[in-house]
Amino acid sequence: MAAAELALRGFRVVGLDPLRSYRKACGDAVVAREEYDGVLRKSNSIRWRIRRAIINVMGEEAYTIEFDRPVWYIIDKGRLVGYLREVVEAEGGRIIYKIFRKNIVKTGVIIDARGPYAHPPSKHILAYRYIVKARDWDADTVLLDFLPDKSGLYWVFPSHHGENYVNIGGGFKDTDVIDTKNLILNYIKRLFKEFRIISESGAPIAVYSDVEPVNGNVLRVGEAGGLINSAGGEGIRMALLSGMAAGRALESEKPPHYYRRAVRRLAREARLSRLLLRTVEASPGDSRSSLLKRLPEFFWRSFLSGELRIGVVLSAVLSSPRIAGIIVRSLSSSLF
């Protein structure tokens, strides 16, 4: 996204990419936003439009939330990345498919887009997903099933592969590859009587990373800068918006200063998501599920819409003495 933005603004861009075919294990869901809607449409990468979200906690339904317009898109990320590469080349740039083992940047501004690999493994959890062919899943519906005891969740999304294809995955703290796969496979068996596995893959996700979009002359975009909702794993929106901001920043006299201001709101949201995750983890074991189940519907609507703000969280806490009590206990246990 940053490379395409720079190319469109008249910069001469050389892209260095180790892979010709883009792939990453995730849900392929992005919050619907006007800022990049045109890019998604031009790339023809939008496959499904999500209007319904089911929020479960430990397998029990907490809310089914209906939206009057698409709140998420399920996209073909490979198609989107391919389109962005084409934009670069159409504007006179080049994409070189090679692994560069030396630091080729000597001076100037650096854009760090290494995703989770910009952070040490101690900040990661493993996200793993299966693409399965199964009937009886609506193409406008997603399911998030939170497992607070494992500091993680399952997701069930329609897949961009087509009708009757479902993207089912999850990520959990302190869980190895085998255990993660078994948890997700058992979950699939509970959901569908008949299914066929098409593919599977895993990838790290840096949900415990520090939120640091700028470090000296380095502009860190997306997950590399900690710009990810760690409470739910949603990161494509922040990657696209921060990539666009990084491209615009290079036209300014002080790119790091411009970029820091441009992504300030995203950084606040990312830090807030870390606080929510730590609060749940610090809660007594018997109250973690209760905390998530008691959060009001307006909290989940904001969460799903990419509009999570401190005011929303405070309103949710004040809406229920029970929630306030759990959070006070959590903070007390973490501080003392």
Secondary structure, 3 states (H helix, E strand, C coil): CHHHHHHHCCCCCEEEECCCCCCCCCCCEEECCHHHHHHHHHCCCEEEEECEEEEEECCEEEEEEECCCCCEEEECHHHHHHHHHHHHHHCCCEEEECCCCCCCCCCCCEEECCHHHHCCHHHCEEEEEEEEECCCCCCCEEEEEEEHHHCEEEEEEECCCCCCEEEEEEEECCCCHHHHHHHHHHHHHHHCCCCEEEEEEEEEECCCCCCCCEECCEEECHHHHCCCECCCCECHHHHHHHHHHHHHHCCCCCHHHHHHHHCHHHHHHHHHHHHHHHHHHHCCHHHHHHHHHHCCHHHHHHHHCCCCCHHHHHHHHHCCHHHHHHHHHHHHHHHC
